[in-house]
Amino acid sequence: MNNKEKFDRYAALLTQWSAKMNLVAPSTLADIETRHFADSAQLADILPHDVNIIDMGSGAGFPGVVLAILGWRVTCIESIGKKTTFLNTVKTELGLENLTIFHGRVEDFIRHNPPHPQTDVFTCRAFAPLIKILDYVVGTKCRLFLLKGRDIQTEITTAQTRYRFDYQLTPSQTGDGFIVQIENIRLFHMK
C-alpha cells in the first residue's frame, strides 16, 4: 500500500469511526485532507529524520499517525480506551510497523519509558495548554514540536511564569495557528 492509499484508508476509517464516537469535530470531516492530514504533515518540513516521535494525547492520530505514514518511528500516547482501539485498528489496516500505541497517560509513559533527549522528540496537536505540556516533559530534556492555535503567545507568557525555555514560532501553512519548537526547558527560579 503506497502513502496515498494509506491516507485514503485512514480518511475512510476516520469517517466511519467518527459516526460512532467523537474523534474529530464533525464539521472537519468534509476537509480531512487539509484540516487534519496537511496540518499534521507540515511538521515533516522541520522534524529531524533520525528521531523517534512521542505524540502526546494522540486522539484520532494527529499528528502521530500522519508522521508514521510519512516514515517516522512514532509512539502515540492516548488515555481513552476507545481511541486507542481506533489507533490500533488504523495501525493494523495501514500496516504501520513503525507505529506503537501506548494506552495510558503521558506521565505514566514517561515514568516507564524514559525518553532519550538525543533521539526522542515530543509532538502534540490540540492536547493541553503549553504550561501543562511543559509540566509533563520538563525532566526529559527532549525537544518539542507542537501544533498550537493563534493564542500561543498567551500560552507562552503563562508558561514563562514557571519555566524558562527557548522557542521558535513558525506560522501554520494550513490555518491561523503556529508550529512551536521548544528546547532547553528548565524550571524558573526566582531570586
N, C-alpha and C positions, 0 to 999 in steps of 0.2 A: 504494500500500500504506500503510495507516494504521499508527500505532505499535503497536497491539495485534497486528496481522498480522505486523509486523516481529518483535516479541518472540516470537510463536508460531513463526515460521520459524526464528529464532535458536535457540530451545529444541530444535526438531526437528534442526537441523544439529549442535548441541552433543551431543545424544543419539546421533545417527548416527556422528559422528566419534569420540566417546569410546569407542565399541565397538572402534575400531581403534588408538587412541592415547590416552595419558594426558593429557587436557585438564583434567579436574577429578576429584576423588575420586569413585569410583563411587557411594558412599553418598549423595552430594549430588544425584545426578541425579533422584531422586524428588521433590525440592523445589527445582527450578531457580528458580521464581518468587521465593521468599523468600531462599533461600540465596545466590543469585548476582545475580539481577536487582534485587530490592528492596535488597539490601545495597549494591550499586553505585549505585543510583539515589538513595540518601539523600544523596549528595554534591550532588545538584541543589538541595537546600534551602539550601546555603551557598555554592556556587560563584557568582562573578560571571558574568553572562550575556555579557559582552563580552570574554571571554578565549579564548585558544587553549589546549587541553589537550594536554600531553605526558604520555602514560601509559607509565610505565617497566615493563618486564617484563610485557607485556600478557597473555601466555599465551593463554587462551581468550577474552580480550577484556574482562576485568573490571578496573577499571570503564570502560575506554575505549570499547568498542563500545556499552555501555548509554548512556553520556553522548552519543555520536554520534547514537544513535536519538532521544534527547531534545533534540537540536538544536545541541549544541556542535560546534565545529571541533576535531577530535581527531587527534593523531598517536599511533599505537600503536607502541612500540618493542619488538621481540621478536628475540632472537638465534637461536632454534631454527627452522630452516627449515620443518619440517612444521607448526609452529604458525603461522608467517607464511602458509603455504599455506591453512590453515584460516581465518585472519583475512581474507585476500584473497577467499576464497570467500564468507564472510559479507558482506563489503563489496559484492561484486557481486550476490549474491542479494537483499540488502536494499536495493540501490540507494543506498548511503550515499556520496554525492558529497563530504560533509564529513569523510570518514574517510581518513586516509593511513596506510599500513603501512610502517614502516621495518624492514628486515631487517638487524639488527646489534646492537651493544652500545650501552648508554646513553652511555658516554664518547665513542664514535665519533660518535653522533648530535650530541652537544653540540659536539664539535670542528668538525664540518662544517656544523652548522645552529645557530649561537649563538642561544639563546633571548633574548627581549626581556622584561625584568622588568615592563614596563608592560602587556604583552599576553599573556604566556605564564605558565601555571602547571603544576606537575608533580603528577601523581597516581600512585598505585600501590596494589595490594592483594596481600598475600602475596608480596612481591617480595624484600625483603632487610632485614636489621637496620637500624635508623634510622641508626646511625653510618656504615654503608656508603652509604646513600642520600645522606647529607649529603656524604660524600666525592665523590660524583658531581656534585652540584649547587651546591656552595659558591660557585664562581666565577660562577654565573649571576645571582645576586641575585633569583631568582624565588621566589614563594611555593609552598608545598607543601600539598596536601590529601590526606592519607594515610588509608587504612583499615587499622587495626592491631588486634592482639589485646589480650587483657586484661593482658598483661605489658608494656604500653607504658611504664609508669613506670620499669621496669628499663632498657629501651632508652634512655629519655631520660637517665637518670643516667649510663649508659655513654657516650652521645654527648656529654654535657657535660664529659667528660674532655678532649675535643678541640675542641669547638665551643661557642660562645655563640649563643643564638637565642631568639626569642620564640615561645611556643606556646600553643595553646588546645586543650583536650580536650573533646570532646562525646561523651557515651555513644552507642553504636550503637543504632539503632532495631530492629535485627534479630538481635542477639546480645549477647555479653558483652564485645565489643571497644569500640573508640573510633574516632572521626574525629579526626585530629590536624592542626591547621592550624599551619604553621610559617612564620616570616618572619624577616628580619634575621639571616641566618646568617653567622657570622664565625668565623674560627679563634680558639681560646683561646690567648692568650699569657701564660705565667706570668711574674710579675715577679721 
